[in-house]
Amino acid sequence: MSPVSKRTTVYLDPELHRALRIKAAETDQTISELVNSAVRRCLAEDAVDLAAFEDRAGEPSVPYEDVLRELKRRGKLQR
C-alpha cells in the first residue's frame, strides 16, 4: 500500500467478500489490491467511452425513428 493511500469503508455482499478472500489467497494479493485493480479497470473503460463521446460530439444527431426506418429498409430489422 502506498503512503498516500486512503482508507474507506466498503460494504460487500458476504458471497462477494468470500470470493475476494479466496482470490486474494490464490493470487497472493490483498483484497485491497484486487479492489483497486478492479476499480482502475472500470474507470479506464469509462474513460474510453467518454473519449469516444468527445470524438463524436460534432457529428449530427439522427432521430431514433430515422435509424429504425433505415435499418428496416436495409433488412437489418424485421418489420
CNS distance restraints for C-alpha pairs under 8 A (distance, minus, plus):
assign (resid   1 and name CA) (resid   5 and name CA) 6.50 0.50 0.50
assign (resid  12 and name CA) (resid  16 and name CA) 6.28 0.50 0.50
assign (resid  12 and name CA) (resid  17 and name CA) 5.89 0.50 0.50
assign (resid  13 and name CA) (resid  17 and name CA) 6.20 0.50 0.50
assign (resid  14 and name CA) (resid  18 and name CA) 6.16 0.50 0.50
assign (resid  15 and name CA) (resid  19 and name CA) 6.18 0.50 0.50
assign (resid  16 and name CA) (resid  20 and name CA) 6.13 0.50 0.50
assign (resid  17 and name CA) (resid  21 and name CA) 6.18 0.50 0.50
assign (resid  18 and name CA) (resid  22 and name CA) 6.26 0.50 0.50
assign (resid  19 and name CA) (resid  23 and name CA) 6.06 0.50 0.50
assign (resid  20 and name CA) (resid  24 and name CA) 5.92 0.50 0.50
assign (resid  20 and name CA) (resid  31 and name CA) 6.18 0.50 0.50
assign (resid  20 and name CA) (resid  34 and name CA) 7.63 0.50 0.50
assign (resid  21 and name CA) (resid  25 and name CA) 6.23 0.50 0.50
assign (resid  21 and name CA) (resid  31 and name CA) 6.51 0.50 0.50
assign (resid  22 and name CA) (resid  26 and name CA) 6.14 0.50 0.50
assign (resid  23 and name CA) (resid  27 and name CA) 6.03 0.50 0.50
assign (resid  24 and name CA) (resid  28 and name CA) 5.66 0.50 0.50
assign (resid  24 and name CA) (resid  29 and name CA) 4.76 0.50 0.50
assign (resid  24 and name CA) (resid  30 and name CA) 5.34 0.50 0.50
assign (resid  24 and name CA) (resid  31 and name CA) 5.74 0.50 0.50
assign (resid  24 and name CA) (resid  34 and name CA) 7.12 0.50 0.50
assign (resid  25 and name CA) (resid  29 and name CA) 6.66 0.50 0.50
assign (resid  25 and name CA) (resid  30 and name CA) 7.76 0.50 0.50
assign (resid  29 and name CA) (resid  33 and name CA) 6.16 0.50 0.50
assign (resid  29 and name CA) (resid  34 and name CA) 6.89 0.50 0.50
assign (resid  30 and name CA) (resid  34 and name CA) 6.43 0.50 0.50
assign (resid  31 and name CA) (resid  35 and name CA) 6.10 0.50 0.50
assign (resid  32 and name CA) (resid  36 and name CA) 5.96 0.50 0.50
assign (resid  33 and name CA) (resid  37 and name CA) 6.09 0.50 0.50
assign (resid  34 and name CA) (resid  38 and name CA) 6.21 0.50 0.50
assign (resid  35 and name CA) (resid  39 and name CA) 6.11 0.50 0.50
assign (resid  36 and name CA) (resid  40 and name CA) 6.10 0.50 0.50
assign (resid  37 and name CA) (resid  41 and name CA) 6.28 0.50 0.50
assign (resid  38 and name CA) (resid  42 and name CA) 6.23 0.50 0.50
assign (resid  39 and name CA) (resid  43 and name CA) 6.11 0.50 0.50
assign (resid  40 and name CA) (resid  44 and name CA) 6.03 0.50 0.50
assign (resid  41 and name CA) (resid  45 and name CA) 6.28 0.50 0.50
assign (resid  42 and name CA) (resid  46 and name CA) 6.46 0.50 0.50
assign (resid  43 and name CA) (resid  47 and name CA) 6.21 0.50 0.50
assign (resid  44 and name CA) (resid  48 and name CA) 6.34 0.50 0.50
assign (resid  45 and name CA) (resid  49 and name CA) 6.35 0.50 0.50
assign (resid  46 and name CA) (resid  50 and name CA) 6.09 0.50 0.50
assign (resid  47 and name CA) (resid  51 and name CA) 6.10 0.50 0.50
assign (resid  48 and name CA) (resid  52 and name CA) 6.31 0.50 0.50
assign (resid  49 and name CA) (resid  53 and name CA) 6.34 0.50 0.50
assign (resid  50 and name CA) (resid  54 and name CA) 6.22 0.50 0.50
assign (resid  51 and name CA) (resid  55 and name CA) 6.11 0.50 0.50
assign (resid  52 and name CA) (resid  56 and name CA) 6.28 0.50 0.50
assign (resid  53 and name CA) (resid  57 and name CA) 5.96 0.50 0.50
assign (resid  62 and name CA) (resid  66 and name CA) 6.74 0.50 0.50
assign (resid  62 and name CA) (resid  67 and name CA) 6.99 0.50 0.50
assign (resid  63 and name CA) (resid  67 and name CA) 6.64 0.50 0.50
assign (resid  64 and name CA) (resid  68 and name CA) 6.33 0.50 0.50
assign (resid  65 and name CA) (resid  69 and name CA) 6.09 0.50 0.50
assign (resid  66 and name CA) (resid  70 and name CA) 6.14 0.50 0.50
assign (resid  67 and name CA) (resid  71 and name CA) 6.16 0.50 0.50
assign (resid  68 and name CA) (resid  72 and name CA) 6.15 0.50 0.50
assign (resid  68 and name CA) (resid  77 and name CA) 7.85 0.50 0.50
assign (resid  69 and name CA) (resid  73 and name CA) 6.12 0.50 0.50
assign (resid  70 and name CA) (resid  74 and name CA) 6.19 0.50 0.50
assign (resid  71 and name CA) (resid  75 and name CA) 6.24 0.50 0.50
assign (resid  71 and name CA) (resid  76 and name CA) 5.06 0.50 0.50
assign (resid  71 and name CA) (resid  77 and name CA) 5.69 0.50 0.50
assign (resid  72 and name CA) (resid  76 and name CA) 5.72 0.50 0.50
assign (resid  72 and name CA) (resid  77 and name CA) 4.76 0.50 0.50
assign (resid  72 and name CA) (resid  78 and name CA) 6.19 0.50 0.50
assign (resid  72 and name CA) (resid  79 and name CA) 6.09 0.50 0.50
